Structures are given as C-alpha cells and as structure tokens.
Amino acid sequence: MPDDFERMWADLGPVGRSATSGGYFRQPWTSAEVELRSWFVAQCVARGLRVEADGLGNVVGWWEHPGASGPAVLTGSHLDSVLDGGAYDGPLGVVSALAAVDALRDRGFVPARPIGVSVFAEEEGSRFGLACLGSRLVAGALPWSTARELRDRDGVFLGDALAAEGLDGTPLSLASVGTFVELHVEQGRDLVDRGAAVGVASEIWPHGRYRFDFTGAANHAGTTRMEDRADPMLTYAMTALAANKQARLAGQRATFGRIDVAPNGTNAIPSRVTAWLDARCSTDDGLASLVEAISAQASDRASRDGTALTVTAESVSSSVAFSPGLAASIAADHEGGDWPVIPTQAGHDAGTLSAAGIPTAMLFVRNPTGISHSPAEHASMPDCLVGVSALADTLERLAGS
C-alpha cells in the first residue's frame, strides 16, 4: 500500500537536513536530491503510476485510467531547496499531489483525462543560478546548448553534472498536457491575514537576478591611505543601501543576498566584489525602472570610488497573469465559501509553463509565519491536509467527465 500524507512527510524529513541549523540542503543532482527523486519514483510505482523520466531529472508519474483520453492534467512541484532552506517549499506540492491521487481513488473518482504528478529539477536555481531550469528546458524557453554551459560555484558544468548521474539533457515532452496545477506553501502572510487555509494564485510578479561585478585595486589594508584606495567593497556597500532605499520608495523588492570577494583576505583591500541582486516588482516596467535606478546609483558611486562596474542580467522572468477564468472556477463554490484569489511575489514552475502557453493555476497553503527560504518555514498539518483535499477537488473538476 502507498504511504499516506503524514507517513510520506515523515519520510522526507531527514533527507538533506542540516544537524546544525535544521535547514535543508537539497541541491540538484546531489545525493540528497537524488535520494528524494528515487523516493518519488518508488511512491509512483506503489500507486501503479506509469513513470516517465527525462535526461534532466524531471519525472512524471501518470495515472492513466482505462478510457481516459484528451489533454492531460498535470500537477506537482519540485524537491530541490535553496541553501539552508525550509521543508515545505516544493516538497509540499509533490507529497500533496500523491496524496490527492489517493483521495480521488478513495472517492471512487474515475478520471476522464490522464492525471500526471510531476517533479521538476532545479526550480530554485540554488546550484546553477537559473531558477526553474528543469521546467524552462521542458517548455522550450531555454536551449540545451546554452543550459549545458552553466556552471555551479565549484565550476562544474551542468552538462557534466548531468552526465555524472547518467543523464543526457534530453527533456520530456509536454505536448499532451492541457492544464497544470501546482500546490505550494504560501511564501507570505496573505492567507493568514484573510483567515483562510488555502488560496488560488492570480499572478506572479516579474522578477530577475542580476550580477554586479565591482572591480578595483587590491592593496594593503594597513599601509594604503584611505584617500589612495580604489575599494570595490565601498561601491558595493553603497549599492546595497541604494537597492534597499529604491525598493522601499517604489513599494517593491530588492535584495543582495549573495556576494563573492577576491582575494577575500582580512588584511587586504579587495580587487573584486561580485554581488547578486534579486529584484521583484508588480509590473515589468517597474522592474526595469528599479534595476536601472539601482545600477545608475552604483555607477555614479563607482566613478567617485575609482572603481568599475558591470551589470549582467542572469535571468529575468516577466509577469505571469494566470487565467482569471480558470482561477475563478477553481476558487468558487466550496464548503465555507470561495477560496481567496491572491498574487505571489515568488517564482514557480507554474509561471514557466504558463508563459509557454499551458493553462495554469496555483493553490497556496497557509504559512502561519509567512517565513520562507528559511528553516522556520512552516505549515500546520491540518492546513496541509486541507490543501490535499483542495487539490483533489481541483483535479476532480479539471479531469472529470
């Protein structure tokens, strides 16, 4: 017999968990993520689902009831994590999808259309720097010739990392998919404020990752006079403050969360500081304006510091407006009233598939603290089970006769 939700959740708990912080390190094509992928395949097999895996690490378990035909309904999420991340971001959608299949079978539901439960690889971009990498390749939004040249922090090429796992980079086909539904823990407090356990997504804010390369002149920290320095760390520090100010003034989001310094010595002025900006806005024009304003202030400061700056957009995702009709039909007419329809500022595989022209929807499960990408990320077990039921209801509506 396949495991129920609580048993599955307990099985995933130890995998890739840090004994120090309690957070998760489930980077793609590493032992923890490979273990989770194997677990997922085993759960699909236990349910009699036909497993389809591609050359990237994307996996789908298909429930193909005799007589089912037409465009498939796909659900699922991802199993990888950010560095030192939480337990719920991604895996909640995968475990909930498997449990929703069980719930539908317990109801005696007979799907008129095939239902697939999916796991997409490298959603977080925590290893190779490009979010939703697996779904981008499947959707045709990124050519393999470009993707294979991506490098991780240790200089390993994506193509080589896949080859080490026996994968060749060939993506699976989504030609049969008519609708995609992703369940995800909410990464904010909207549902808490509304007093609702589940909600439906209306849109995803546009967002991007930008690399700022500040260069200067390495020198001795003690013997070099302050007025004689070309210190890129000063330029970076002002830029981080400028990003915070510009985002606050615009009511948007800007974060420098990662830096790399050379030569990285305590008693040396650095020669280079590389910093990565994560920016998110309510509109595409707003995102462009925010990054332009931050870059302009950084360039101005660099000219005064005697340093140089190069800004590179590593990935930019445009705004995604989910089908209002689909969202409304999923949210309407439930016990206790309609589910709320809310925006999200976080990126998801659902956004990639929506941009590729696949009708897409998202369900969110309440996060009592609103904290995400952190070991403190959480959702209560009762709310998780409500999420399973909500996903089962949604799949029944979409895959029913």
ZATI-563592 format. One record per residue (C-alpha): x negated, y negated, z; residue in one letter. Coordinates in steps of 0.5 Angstrom, whole numbers, plus 500, padded with zeros to 3 digits. Layout:
N
+-----+-----+-----+------+
!   X !   Y !   Z ! rest !
+-----+-----+-----+------+
!   X !   Y !   Z !    A !
...
+-----+-----+-----+------+
***
This chain:
401
+-----+-----+-----+------+
!   X !   Y !   Z ! rest !
+-----+-----+-----+------+
! 500 ! 500 ! 500 !    M !
! 497 ! 493 ! 498 !    P !
! 496 ! 489 ! 504 !    D !
! 501 ! 483 ! 507 !    D !
! 499 ! 476 ! 507 !    F !
! 496 ! 476 ! 514 !    E !
! 492 ! 482 ! 513 !    R !
! 489 ! 479 ! 507 !    M !
! 488 ! 472 ! 510 !    W !
! 484 ! 476 ! 516 !    A !
! 480 ! 480 ! 511 !    D !
! 478 ! 474 ! 507 !    L !
! 476 ! 470 ! 514 !    G !
! 469 ! 473 ! 515 !    P !
! 466 ! 472 ! 508 !    V !
! 461 ! 467 ! 507 !    G !
! 463 ! 463 ! 513 !    R !
! 457 ! 460 ! 517 !    S !
! 456 ! 462 ! 524 !    A !
! 453 ! 455 ! 526 !    T !
! 459 ! 450 ! 523 !    S !
! 465 ! 455 ! 522 !    G !
! 465 ! 453 ! 515 !    G !
! 465 ! 456 ! 508 !    Y !
! 459 ! 457 ! 503 !    F !
! 462 ! 461 ! 497 !    R !
! 459 ! 458 ! 491 !    Q !
! 460 ! 461 ! 485 !    P !
! 456 ! 467 ! 482 !    W !
! 453 ! 468 ! 489 !    T !
! 454 ! 474 ! 494 !    S !
! 460 ! 471 ! 498 !    A !
! 464 ! 469 ! 491 !    E !
! 462 ! 476 ! 488 !    V !
! 465 ! 480 ! 494 !    E !
! 471 ! 475 ! 494 !    L !
! 472 ! 477 ! 487 !    R !
! 472 ! 484 ! 488 !    S !
! 477 ! 484 ! 494 !    W !
! 481 ! 480 ! 489 !    F !
! 481 ! 486 ! 484 !    V !
! 482 ! 491 ! 489 !    A !
! 488 ! 488 ! 491 !    Q !
! 491 ! 487 ! 484 !    C !
! 489 ! 495 ! 483 !    V !
! 493 ! 496 ! 489 !    A !
! 499 ! 493 ! 487 !    R !
! 499 ! 496 ! 480 !    G !
! 497 ! 490 ! 476 !    L !
! 493 ! 490 ! 470 !    R !
! 486 ! 487 ! 471 !    V !
! 483 ! 482 ! 466 !    E !
! 477 ! 479 ! 467 !    A !
! 472 ! 475 ! 462 !    D !
! 465 ! 473 ! 461 !    G !
! 465 ! 467 ! 466 !    L !
! 468 ! 471 ! 473 !    G !
! 475 ! 468 ! 471 !    N !
! 480 ! 474 ! 473 !    V !
! 488 ! 475 ! 472 !    V !
! 492 ! 481 ! 475 !    G !
! 498 ! 482 ! 470 !    W !
! 505 ! 484 ! 473 !    W !
! 508 ! 487 ! 466 !    E !
! 514 ! 490 ! 468 !    H !
! 517 ! 494 ! 462 !    P !
! 521 ! 490 ! 458 !    G !
! 518 ! 483 ! 460 !    A !
! 517 ! 479 ! 454 !    S !
! 515 ! 472 ! 452 !    G !
! 511 ! 467 ! 454 !    P !
! 508 ! 469 ! 461 !    A !
! 508 ! 465 ! 468 !    V !
! 501 ! 464 ! 471 !    L !
! 500 ! 463 ! 478 !    T !
! 494 ! 463 ! 482 !    G !
! 488 ! 458 ! 484 !    S !
! 480 ! 459 ! 486 !    H !
! 476 ! 463 ! 491 !    L !
! 470 ! 458 ! 491 !    D !
! 468 ! 453 ! 496 !    S !
! 465 ! 446 ! 497 !    V !
! 459 ! 447 ! 501 !    L !
! 461 ! 448 ! 508 !    D !
! 468 ! 448 ! 506 !    G !
! 475 ! 450 ! 509 !    G !
! 478 ! 456 ! 509 !    A !
! 484 ! 454 ! 505 !    Y !
! 482 ! 450 ! 499 !    D !
! 483 ! 455 ! 493 !    G !
! 484 ! 462 ! 497 !    P !
! 491 ! 460 ! 500 !    L !
! 493 ! 460 ! 493 !    G !
! 490 ! 466 ! 491 !    V !
! 493 ! 470 ! 497 !    V !
! 500 ! 467 ! 497 !    S !
! 500 ! 469 ! 489 !    A !
! 499 ! 476 ! 491 !    L !
! 504 ! 476 ! 497 !    A !
! 509 ! 472 ! 492 !    A !
! 509 ! 478 ! 488 !    V !
! 510 ! 483 ! 494 !    D !
! 516 ! 478 ! 496 !    A !
! 519 ! 479 ! 489 !    L !
! 519 ! 486 ! 489 !    R !
! 522 ! 487 ! 496 !    D !
! 528 ! 482 ! 493 !    R !
! 528 ! 487 ! 487 !    G !
! 527 ! 482 ! 482 !    F !
! 525 ! 484 ! 475 !    V !
! 521 ! 479 ! 471 !    P !
! 524 ! 478 ! 464 !    A !
! 517 ! 475 ! 463 !    R !
! 510 ! 477 ! 465 !    P !
! 507 ! 474 ! 471 !    I !
! 500 ! 473 ! 472 !    G !
! 496 ! 472 ! 478 !    V !
! 489 ! 468 ! 477 !    S !
! 482 ! 467 ! 480 !    V !
! 479 ! 461 ! 476 !    F !
! 471 ! 460 ! 477 !    A !
! 467 ! 454 ! 480 !    E !
! 473 ! 450 ! 481 !    E !
! 469 ! 446 ! 486 !    E !
! 463 ! 444 ! 482 !    G !
! 459 ! 445 ! 488 !    S !
! 454 ! 449 ! 484 !    R !
! 453 ! 447 ! 477 !    F !
! 456 ! 440 ! 478 !    G !
! 462 ! 440 ! 474 !    L !
! 469 ! 441 ! 477 !    A !
! 474 ! 446 ! 474 !    C !
! 468 ! 449 ! 470 !    L !
! 472 ! 456 ! 469 !    G !
! 479 ! 453 ! 467 !    S !
! 475 ! 448 ! 463 !    R !
! 472 ! 453 ! 459 !    L !
! 478 ! 458 ! 458 !    V !
! 482 ! 451 ! 456 !    A !
! 477 ! 450 ! 451 !    G !
! 476 ! 443 ! 454 !    A !
! 468 ! 445 ! 454 !    L !
! 464 ! 448 ! 449 !    P !
! 460 ! 454 ! 452 !    W !
! 454 ! 451 ! 448 !    S !
! 454 ! 445 ! 453 !    T !
! 456 ! 449 ! 459 !    A !
! 450 ! 454 ! 459 !    R !
! 445 ! 449 ! 459 !    E !
! 448 ! 446 ! 466 !    L !
! 443 ! 447 ! 472 !    R !
! 444 ! 448 ! 479 !    D !
! 440 ! 445 ! 485 !    R !
! 435 ! 450 ! 484 !    D !
! 434 ! 449 ! 477 !    G !
! 438 ! 456 ! 475 !    V !
! 441 ! 455 ! 468 !    F !
! 449 ! 457 ! 468 !    L !
! 447 ! 462 ! 462 !    G !
! 442 ! 465 ! 467 !    D !
! 446 ! 466 ! 473 !    A !
! 452 ! 469 ! 469 !    L !
! 447 ! 474 ! 466 !    A !
! 445 ! 476 ! 472 !    A !
! 452 ! 478 ! 474 !    E !
! 452 ! 482 ! 468 !    G !
! 457 ! 476 ! 465 !    L !
! 456 ! 473 ! 458 !    D !
! 460 ! 467 ! 458 !    G !
! 466 ! 469 ! 454 !    T !
! 473 ! 466 ! 456 !    P !
! 479 ! 470 ! 457 !    L !
! 485 ! 467 ! 452 !    S !
! 491 ! 463 ! 455 !    L !
! 495 ! 464 ! 448 !    A !
! 500 ! 468 ! 452 !    S !
! 501 ! 463 ! 458 !    V !
! 507 ! 459 ! 457 !    G !
! 507 ! 456 ! 465 !    T !
! 502 ! 455 ! 470 !    F !
! 504 ! 454 ! 477 !    V !
! 498 ! 453 ! 483 !    E !
! 500 ! 453 ! 490 !    L !
! 495 ! 449 ! 494 !    H !
! 494 ! 447 ! 501 !    V !
! 495 ! 439 ! 501 !    E !
! 489 ! 435 ! 502 !    Q !
! 492 ! 429 ! 505 !    G !
! 498 ! 428 ! 510 !    R !
! 504 ! 426 ! 506 !    D !
! 508 ! 432 ! 508 !    L !
! 506 ! 431 ! 515 !    V !
! 509 ! 424 ! 515 !    D !
! 515 ! 427 ! 511 !    R !
! 516 ! 433 ! 516 !    G !
! 516 ! 438 ! 510 !    A !
! 512 ! 444 ! 510 !    A !
! 512 ! 445 ! 502 !    V !
! 512 ! 440 ! 497 !    G !
! 511 ! 439 ! 489 !    V !
! 506 ! 435 ! 485 !    A !
! 508 ! 429 ! 481 !    S !
! 501 ! 427 ! 478 !    E !
! 493 ! 428 ! 479 !    I !
! 489 ! 421 ! 480 !    W !
! 484 ! 420 ! 475 !    P !
! 477 ! 422 ! 478 !    H !
! 470 ! 422 ! 476 !    G !
! 463 ! 424 ! 478 !    R !
! 457 ! 419 ! 476 !    Y !
! 450 ! 420 ! 477 !    R !
! 446 ! 414 ! 480 !    F !
! 438 ! 414 ! 478 !    D !
! 435 ! 409 ! 482 !    F !
! 427 ! 408 ! 481 !    T !
! 422 ! 404 ! 484 !    G !
! 415 ! 405 ! 486 !    A !
! 412 ! 410 ! 491 !    A !
! 408 ! 407 ! 497 !    N !
! 405 ! 407 ! 504 !    H !
! 410 ! 405 ! 509 !    A !
! 405 ! 402 ! 514 !    G !
! 401 ! 398 ! 509 !    T !
! 405 ! 396 ! 504 !    T !
! 408 ! 389 ! 506 !    R !
! 416 ! 388 ! 505 !    M !
! 415 ! 383 ! 500 !    E !
! 411 ! 387 ! 496 !    D !
! 416 ! 393 ! 495 !    R !
! 420 ! 396 ! 490 !    A !
! 424 ! 400 ! 494 !    D !
! 430 ! 404 ! 491 !    P !
! 433 ! 406 ! 497 !    M !
! 435 ! 399 ! 499 !    L !
! 438 ! 399 ! 492 !    T !
! 442 ! 405 ! 493 !    Y !
! 444 ! 403 ! 500 !    A !
! 447 ! 396 ! 498 !    M !
! 450 ! 400 ! 492 !    T !
! 454 ! 405 ! 497 !    A !
! 456 ! 399 ! 501 !    L !
! 459 ! 396 ! 495 !    A !
! 462 ! 402 ! 493 !    A !
! 466 ! 402 ! 500 !    N !
! 468 ! 395 ! 499 !    K !
! 470 ! 395 ! 492 !    Q !
! 474 ! 401 ! 493 !    A !
! 478 ! 398 ! 499 !    R !
! 479 ! 392 ! 496 !    L !
! 482 ! 396 ! 490 !    A !
! 486 ! 401 ! 494 !    G !
! 482 ! 406 ! 491 !    Q !
! 477 ! 411 ! 493 !    R !
! 469 ! 411 ! 492 !    A !
! 464 ! 416 ! 496 !    T !
! 457 ! 417 ! 495 !    F !
! 457 ! 424 ! 499 !    G !
! 450 ! 427 ! 496 !    R !
! 443 ! 424 ! 495 !    I !
! 436 ! 426 ! 493 !    D !
! 430 ! 423 ! 494 !    V !
! 423 ! 423 ! 492 !    A !
! 418 ! 424 ! 495 !    P !
! 422 ! 425 ! 501 !    N !
! 417 ! 423 ! 506 !    G !
! 418 ! 420 ! 513 !    T !
! 412 ! 415 ! 512 !    N !
! 413 ! 414 ! 504 !    A !
! 417 ! 409 ! 500 !    I !
! 421 ! 413 ! 495 !    P !
! 419 ! 413 ! 488 !    S !
! 426 ! 415 ! 486 !    R !
! 433 ! 416 ! 489 !    V !
! 439 ! 420 ! 486 !    T !
! 446 ! 419 ! 488 !    A !
! 452 ! 422 ! 486 !    W !
! 459 ! 417 ! 486 !    L !
! 465 ! 421 ! 487 !    D !
! 471 ! 415 ! 485 !    A !
! 478 ! 416 ! 484 !    R !
! 484 ! 411 ! 482 !    C !
! 491 ! 411 ! 481 !    S !
! 490 ! 409 ! 474 !    T !
! 485 ! 411 ! 468 !    D !
! 484 ! 403 ! 467 !    D !
! 483 ! 403 ! 475 !    G !
! 478 ! 408 ! 475 !    L !
! 474 ! 405 ! 469 !    A !
! 474 ! 398 ! 473 !    S !
! 472 ! 401 ! 479 !    L !
! 466 ! 404 ! 477 !    V !
! 464 ! 398 ! 472 !    E !
! 464 ! 394 ! 479 !    A !
! 460 ! 398 ! 483 !    I !
! 455 ! 399 ! 477 !    S !
! 455 ! 391 ! 476 !    A !
! 453 ! 390 ! 483 !    Q !
! 448 ! 396 ! 483 !    A !
! 444 ! 393 ! 477 !    S !
! 444 ! 386 ! 480 !    D !
! 441 ! 388 ! 486 !    R !
! 436 ! 393 ! 482 !    A !
! 434 ! 386 ! 479 !    S !
! 432 ! 383 ! 485 !    R !
! 429 ! 389 ! 489 !    D !
! 424 ! 390 ! 483 !    G !
! 428 ! 397 ! 481 !    T !
! 431 ! 400 ! 476 !    A !
! 438 ! 404 ! 475 !    L !
! 441 ! 408 ! 470 !    T !
! 448 ! 411 ! 471 !    V !
! 451 ! 417 ! 468 !    T !
! 458 ! 420 ! 468 !    A !
! 457 ! 427 ! 469 !    E !
! 464 ! 429 ! 469 !    S !
! 471 ! 425 ! 468 !    V !
! 478 ! 427 ! 469 !    S !
! 483 ! 423 ! 466 !    S !
! 490 ! 422 ! 470 !    S !
! 495 ! 428 ! 469 !    V !
! 502 ! 427 ! 470 !    A !
! 506 ! 434 ! 471 !    F !
! 512 ! 435 ! 467 !    S !
! 517 ! 431 ! 471 !    P !
! 523 ! 435 ! 469 !    G !
! 519 ! 442 ! 471 !    L !
! 517 ! 439 ! 478 !    A !
! 524 ! 436 ! 479 !    A !
! 527 ! 443 ! 477 !    S !
! 522 ! 447 ! 482 !    I !
! 524 ! 442 ! 487 !    A !
! 531 ! 442 ! 487 !    A !
! 537 ! 446 ! 491 !    D !
! 533 ! 449 ! 496 !    H !
! 536 ! 451 ! 503 !    E !
! 534 ! 445 ! 507 !    G !
! 535 ! 440 ! 501 !    G !
! 530 ! 439 ! 495 !    D !
! 522 ! 439 ! 496 !    W !
! 519 ! 432 ! 496 !    P !
! 515 ! 431 ! 490 !    V !
! 508 ! 427 ! 491 !    I !
! 502 ! 425 ! 488 !    P !
! 495 ! 428 ! 489 !    T !
! 488 ! 425 ! 489 !    Q !
! 485 ! 431 ! 489 !    A !
! 483 ! 435 ! 482 !    G !
! 485 ! 442 ! 481 !    H !
! 485 ! 447 ! 475 !    D !
! 492 ! 446 ! 474 !    A !
! 490 ! 439 ! 472 !    G !
! 486 ! 442 ! 467 !    T !
! 491 ! 447 ! 464 !    L !
! 496 ! 441 ! 464 !    S !
! 491 ! 437 ! 460 !    A !
! 491 ! 443 ! 455 !    A !
! 498 ! 443 ! 454 !    G !
! 500 ! 448 ! 458 !    I !
! 507 ! 446 ! 462 !    P !
! 504 ! 446 ! 469 !    T !
! 506 ! 445 ! 476 !    A !
! 503 ! 445 ! 483 !    M !
! 506 ! 447 ! 490 !    L !
! 503 ! 444 ! 496 !    F !
! 503 ! 447 ! 503 !    V !
! 503 ! 442 ! 509 !    R !
! 496 ! 441 ! 512 !    N !
! 497 ! 438 ! 520 !    P !
! 491 ! 434 ! 520 !    T !
! 490 ! 432 ! 513 !    G !
! 483 ! 434 ! 513 !    I !
! 480 ! 438 ! 507 !    S !
! 473 ! 440 ! 504 !    H !
! 471 ! 441 ! 512 !    S !
! 471 ! 447 ! 517 !    P !
! 477 ! 443 ! 520 !    A !
! 482 ! 444 ! 514 !    E !
! 488 ! 448 ! 516 !    H !
! 495 ! 450 ! 515 !    A !
! 499 ! 454 ! 520 !    S !
! 501 ! 461 ! 519 !    M !
! 509 ! 459 ! 519 !    P !
! 508 ! 454 ! 514 !    D !
! 503 ! 459 ! 510 !    C !
! 509 ! 464 ! 510 !    L !
! 514 ! 458 ! 508 !    V !
! 509 ! 457 ! 502 !    G !
! 509 ! 464 ! 500 !    V !
! 517 ! 464 ! 500 !    S !
! 517 ! 457 ! 496 !    A !
! 512 ! 460 ! 491 !    L !
! 516 ! 467 ! 490 !    A !
! 522 ! 462 ! 489 !    D !
! 519 ! 458 ! 483 !    T !
! 516 ! 464 ! 480 !    L !
! 523 ! 467 ! 480 !    E !
! 526 ! 461 ! 477 !    R !
! 521 ! 461 ! 471 !    L !
! 520 ! 468 ! 470 !    A !
! 528 ! 470 ! 471 !    G !
! 532 ! 472 ! 465 !    S !
+-----+-----+-----+------+
***
